[in-house]
Amino acid sequence: MSTNEERGHKSGIRRENVAKILAAAETVFAEKGFKGASVGLIAERAGVPKPNVYYYFGAKEDLYRRVIEGVCSIWLHAADTFDETEDPAEALRIYVSSKMDLARNRPHGSRLWAIEMASGAPFLQEYLVGKVKPWLESREAVLQRWIEEGKLAPIKARYLFYMIWATTQNYADFEAQINVMNEGERLSDQQFADAKETVISIVLKAVGL
């Protein structure tokens, strides 16, 4: 194996291990909380030696921040279409649909975020101020421009986002409650598709679309 091939092989192993650790940590932190989660359990779930977790991420707190900020980063990118289209209906539909799909496909990430917020965001105050708040203000500015152009009904954009967050993440954070209401079964793909279209329809009607 040449030097370049060896480097590529090692790089691939690193990426694979990092991905496995992040996935395991997202689940364990969501199930146990920060205090209840251990690096040993995360390593066990990931199928890697415990020292590897420290090697790739440092302290447990650093791994926790990496996981939870990664979850939020995906949520924020779901609204990139606000900068890519001048059609409010398209932007909102894609954003709400993406948030719903993330709740469905990565429920542990949503639950972990909810735990952190319910605890007063002890680890994420700086991230909320430095990253999430400016993002929200930039999305508000786009909606406000559309309102001034007559494309949307006059609304307080910030509260619209709060409503979208609460509604979409409910399908992850309160999945157990939804399952009980659904005769003890997880929503089928068709039921979830119906739920998603209902949420999108309500949001669009709320802004006059």
PEZI-V263811 format. One record per residue. N is the residue number from 1. RES is the residue in three letters. PHI is phi in radians with two decimals (999 if undefined). PSI is psi as a letter, one per 40 degrees, with the letter a starting at -180 (* if undefined). Layout:
# PEZI-V263811
n:N res:RES phi:PHI psi:PSI
n:N res:RES phi:PHI psi:PSI
This chain:
# PEZI-V263811
n:1 res:MET phi:999 psi:h
n:2 res:SER phi:-1.24 psi:i
n:3 res:THR phi:-1.06 psi:d
n:4 res:ASN phi:-1.14 psi:d
n:5 res:GLU phi:-1.13 psi:d
n:6 res:GLU phi:-1.13 psi:d
n:7 res:ARG phi:-1.11 psi:d
n:8 res:GLY phi:-1.12 psi:d
n:9 res:HIS phi:-1.13 psi:d
n:10 res:LYS phi:-1.13 psi:d
n:11 res:SER phi:-1.12 psi:d
n:12 res:GLY phi:-1.13 psi:d
n:13 res:ILE phi:-1.10 psi:d
n:14 res:ARG phi:-1.07 psi:d
n:15 res:ARG phi:-1.06 psi:d
n:16 res:GLU phi:-1.13 psi:d
n:17 res:ASN phi:-1.15 psi:d
n:18 res:VAL phi:-1.06 psi:d
n:19 res:ALA phi:-1.10 psi:d
n:20 res:LYS phi:-1.15 psi:d
n:21 res:ILE phi:-1.18 psi:d
n:22 res:LEU phi:-1.10 psi:d
n:23 res:ALA phi:-1.12 psi:d
n:24 res:ALA phi:-1.14 psi:d
n:25 res:ALA phi:-1.12 psi:d
n:26 res:GLU phi:-1.03 psi:d
n:27 res:THR phi:-1.24 psi:d
n:28 res:VAL phi:-1.15 psi:d
n:29 res:PHE phi:-1.10 psi:d
n:30 res:ALA phi:-1.18 psi:d
n:31 res:GLU phi:-1.38 psi:d
n:32 res:LYS phi:-1.92 psi:e
n:33 res:GLY phi:1.35 psi:i
n:34 res:PHE phi:-1.11 psi:d
n:35 res:LYS phi:-1.20 psi:d
n:36 res:GLY phi:-1.38 psi:d
n:37 res:ALA phi:-1.37 psi:i
n:38 res:SER phi:-2.14 psi:i
n:39 res:VAL phi:-1.10 psi:d
n:40 res:GLY phi:-1.09 psi:d
n:41 res:LEU phi:-1.18 psi:d
n:42 res:ILE phi:-1.08 psi:d
n:43 res:ALA phi:-1.10 psi:d
n:44 res:GLU phi:-1.09 psi:d
n:45 res:ARG phi:-1.11 psi:d
n:46 res:ALA phi:-1.38 psi:e
n:47 res:GLY phi:1.31 psi:f
n:48 res:VAL phi:-2.25 psi:i
n:49 res:PRO phi:-1.11 psi:i
n:50 res:LYS phi:-0.96 psi:d
n:51 res:PRO phi:-1.03 psi:d
n:52 res:ASN phi:-1.10 psi:d
n:53 res:VAL phi:-1.09 psi:d
n:54 res:TYR phi:-1.15 psi:d
n:55 res:TYR phi:-1.10 psi:d
n:56 res:TYR phi:-1.45 psi:d
n:57 res:PHE phi:-2.21 psi:e
n:58 res:GLY phi:1.42 psi:b
n:59 res:ALA phi:-1.24 psi:i
n:60 res:LYS phi:-1.02 psi:d
n:61 res:GLU phi:-1.06 psi:d
n:62 res:ASP phi:-1.13 psi:d
n:63 res:LEU phi:-1.15 psi:d
n:64 res:TYR phi:-1.02 psi:d
n:65 res:ARG phi:-1.08 psi:d
n:66 res:ARG phi:-1.05 psi:d
n:67 res:VAL phi:-1.15 psi:d
n:68 res:ILE phi:-1.26 psi:d
n:69 res:GLU phi:-1.22 psi:d
n:70 res:GLY phi:-1.15 psi:d
n:71 res:VAL phi:-1.05 psi:d
n:72 res:CYS phi:-1.13 psi:d
n:73 res:SER phi:-1.04 psi:d
n:74 res:ILE phi:-1.13 psi:d
n:75 res:TRP phi:-1.06 psi:d
n:76 res:LEU phi:-1.12 psi:d
n:77 res:HIS phi:-1.18 psi:e
n:78 res:ALA phi:-1.11 psi:e
n:79 res:ALA phi:-1.77 psi:e
n:80 res:ASP phi:-1.06 psi:d
n:81 res:THR phi:-1.12 psi:e
n:82 res:PHE phi:-1.08 psi:d
n:83 res:ASP phi:-1.71 psi:e
n:84 res:GLU phi:-1.92 psi:e
n:85 res:THR phi:-2.48 psi:i
n:86 res:GLU phi:-1.80 psi:e
n:87 res:ASP phi:-1.79 psi:h
n:88 res:PRO phi:-1.02 psi:d
n:89 res:ALA phi:-1.09 psi:d
n:90 res:GLU phi:-1.12 psi:d
n:91 res:ALA phi:-1.09 psi:d
n:92 res:LEU phi:-1.21 psi:d
n:93 res:ARG phi:-1.07 psi:d
n:94 res:ILE phi:-1.13 psi:d
n:95 res:TYR phi:-1.11 psi:d
n:96 res:VAL phi:-1.11 psi:d
n:97 res:SER phi:-1.06 psi:d
n:98 res:SER phi:-1.14 psi:d
n:99 res:LYS phi:-1.13 psi:d
n:100 res:MET phi:-1.11 psi:d
n:101 res:ASP phi:-1.11 psi:d
n:102 res:LEU phi:-1.17 psi:d
n:103 res:ALA phi:-1.11 psi:d
n:104 res:ARG phi:-1.26 psi:d
n:105 res:ASN phi:-1.62 psi:d
n:106 res:ARG phi:-2.31 psi:g
n:107 res:PRO phi:-1.11 psi:d
n:108 res:HIS phi:-1.12 psi:d
n:109 res:GLY phi:-1.12 psi:d
n:110 res:SER phi:-1.13 psi:d
n:111 res:ARG phi:-1.14 psi:d
n:112 res:LEU phi:-1.10 psi:d
n:113 res:TRP phi:-1.06 psi:d
n:114 res:ALA phi:-1.09 psi:d
n:115 res:ILE phi:-1.09 psi:d
n:116 res:GLU phi:-1.10 psi:d
n:117 res:MET phi:-1.20 psi:d
n:118 res:ALA phi:-1.14 psi:d
n:119 res:SER phi:-1.55 psi:e
n:120 res:GLY phi:1.60 psi:e
n:121 res:ALA phi:0.93 psi:f
n:122 res:PRO phi:-1.10 psi:d
n:123 res:PHE phi:-1.74 psi:e
n:124 res:LEU phi:-2.11 psi:e
n:125 res:GLN phi:-0.99 psi:d
n:126 res:GLU phi:-1.13 psi:d
n:127 res:TYR phi:-1.15 psi:d
n:128 res:LEU phi:-1.09 psi:d
n:129 res:VAL phi:-1.27 psi:d
n:130 res:GLY phi:-1.49 psi:d
n:131 res:LYS phi:-2.09 psi:d
n:132 res:VAL phi:-1.26 psi:d
n:133 res:LYS phi:-1.10 psi:d
n:134 res:PRO phi:-1.06 psi:d
n:135 res:TRP phi:-1.05 psi:d
n:136 res:LEU phi:-1.07 psi:d
n:137 res:GLU phi:-1.11 psi:d
n:138 res:SER phi:-1.22 psi:d
n:139 res:ARG phi:-1.23 psi:d
n:140 res:GLU phi:-1.03 psi:d
n:141 res:ALA phi:-1.08 psi:d
n:142 res:VAL phi:-1.13 psi:d
n:143 res:LEU phi:-1.11 psi:d
n:144 res:GLN phi:-1.11 psi:d
n:145 res:ARG phi:-1.13 psi:d
n:146 res:TRP phi:-1.12 psi:d
n:147 res:ILE phi:-1.12 psi:d
n:148 res:GLU phi:-1.15 psi:d
n:149 res:GLU phi:-1.48 psi:e
n:150 res:GLY phi:1.40 psi:e
n:151 res:LYS phi:-1.50 psi:d
n:152 res:LEU phi:-2.30 psi:i
n:153 res:ALA phi:-1.19 psi:i
n:154 res:PRO phi:-1.10 psi:h
n:155 res:ILE phi:-2.49 psi:i
n:156 res:LYS phi:-1.56 psi:h
n:157 res:ALA phi:-1.03 psi:d
n:158 res:ARG phi:-1.04 psi:d
n:159 res:TYR phi:-1.28 psi:d
n:160 res:LEU phi:-1.11 psi:d
n:161 res:PHE phi:-1.14 psi:d
n:162 res:TYR phi:-1.00 psi:d
n:163 res:MET phi:-1.15 psi:d
n:164 res:ILE phi:-1.11 psi:d
n:165 res:TRP phi:-1.03 psi:d
n:166 res:ALA phi:-1.10 psi:d
n:167 res:THR phi:-1.20 psi:d
n:168 res:THR phi:-1.21 psi:d
n:169 res:GLN phi:-1.28 psi:e
n:170 res:ASN phi:-0.99 psi:d
n:171 res:TYR phi:-1.25 psi:e
n:172 res:ALA phi:-1.80 psi:d
n:173 res:ASP phi:-1.16 psi:d
n:174 res:PHE phi:-2.05 psi:f
n:175 res:GLU phi:-1.05 psi:d
n:176 res:ALA phi:-1.06 psi:d
n:177 res:GLN phi:-1.13 psi:d
n:178 res:ILE phi:-1.10 psi:d
n:179 res:ASN phi:-1.08 psi:d
n:180 res:VAL phi:-1.10 psi:d
n:181 res:MET phi:-1.16 psi:e
n:182 res:ASN phi:-1.78 psi:f
n:183 res:GLU phi:1.05 psi:f
n:184 res:GLY phi:1.41 psi:e
n:185 res:GLU phi:-1.99 psi:i
n:186 res:ARG phi:-1.14 psi:i
n:187 res:LEU phi:-0.95 psi:h
n:188 res:SER phi:-1.21 psi:i
n:189 res:ASP phi:-1.03 psi:d
n:190 res:GLN phi:-1.20 psi:d
n:191 res:GLN phi:-1.10 psi:d
n:192 res:PHE phi:-1.16 psi:d
n:193 res:ALA phi:-1.06 psi:d
n:194 res:ASP phi:-1.13 psi:d
n:195 res:ALA phi:-1.09 psi:d
n:196 res:LYS phi:-1.10 psi:d
n:197 res:GLU phi:-1.14 psi:d
n:198 res:THR phi:-1.14 psi:d
n:199 res:VAL phi:-1.09 psi:d
n:200 res:ILE phi:-1.05 psi:d
n:201 res:SER phi:-1.06 psi:d
n:202 res:ILE phi:-1.11 psi:d
n:203 res:VAL phi:-1.08 psi:d
n:204 res:LEU phi:-1.12 psi:d
n:205 res:LYS phi:-1.15 psi:d
n:206 res:ALA phi:-1.12 psi:d
n:207 res:VAL phi:-1.85 psi:e
n:208 res:GLY phi:1.41 psi:f
n:209 res:LEU phi:-1.94 psi:*
